[in-house]
Amino acid sequence: MMWLMLSCKKAAVLIDRKTLTRLSVLEHWQLSFHLRMCKVCSAYEKQSRAIDLANQKFNLVEPTAKHLPESAKSKIIKALNEE
Amino acid sequence: MKSERNTSSIENSPTSQSTKGDIIAEWVNLHGDELYSWACHKTKDEALSQDIVQDTFLSAFQAYDTFQGNSQPKTWLFSILNNKIIDYYRKSARSAVRLDSDDEKHAAEISEAAFDDTGMWKEKNIHSVWNDDANLLDDTDFQSLMTKCMDDLPVTWRLMLSAKYLLEKDSKEICQELDITPSNYWQVLHRAKLMMKKCIELHWFRK
């Protein structure tokens, strides 16, 4: 059974990697086995997903309309004239 | 016909040189705000965005002869801008995975602080912030805390954490685009998440 055992530290790495790519069969079994026994890592899996979703929300907001400061515009035009 | 065209192009060359600058200066006024808004959105950094927009116009000036008017000037400028933004991400990604950087030391400390020598979580109680995870994302307190914690992340990490939304690509393509290995990418992302978790738990309180 030792081959199934994972530390929480390694399990947490796999939890995050799983959101990006497919785990190997062994890793998949190790992680499922660990999550069944470990409350803290099961919670971390949810936390990791919540951070992802909140981050998605954070990034998907529409760009806010901003004004390029006049000073920056004249700096650009000056630089263009020097080209 | 042929000779006529040649003559006119020779006659035109001094004026086209001077109008090139004028045209682009006009674009600065016409499209500068939109380009700047987009750069700020993608980098969350105003000073940097001003530099990137300036670079965009200078590149447009240099490449003006290749711009055949096949696309709208705005479309063309945006394609230059997006390339500059990717360059910036690439530079950031490279520094995020560099082993000797301060961020990296900080990262090692964070993962060491989260786990004990046997690899167990040091904190075994689950923080109350996560109790109501179904409604967490709609919680405005949580959203503003999230923003604060994102701001606290090293810029390079924030970009890595957001890369899949910023680049709208899968992780394999992100690694190619940013010229990093998948294991580097996973590692930075994992550490960024541990740091977010720590920041959220540390600053969460109910008013």
Interface residues (C-beta under 8 A of the other chain):
Chain A: S7 C8 K9 K10 A12 V13 D16 R17 L20 T21 K39 V40 C41 A43 Y44 K46 Q47 S48 A50 I51 L53 A54 N55 Q56 K57 F58 N59 L60 P63 T64 A65 K66 H67 L68 P69 A72 K73 K75 I76 I77 A79 L80 N81 E83
Chain B: G21 I24 A25 V28 N29 G32 D33 L35 Y36 S37 W38 C40 H41 E46 Q50 V53 Q54 F57 L58 F61 Q62 S111 A114 F115 T118 G119 M120 W121 E123 K124 I126 W130 D133 L136 L137 F142 Q143 M146 T147 M150 L161 S162 Y165 L166 S171 K172 P182 Y185 W186 L189 H190 K193 L194 M196 K197 I200
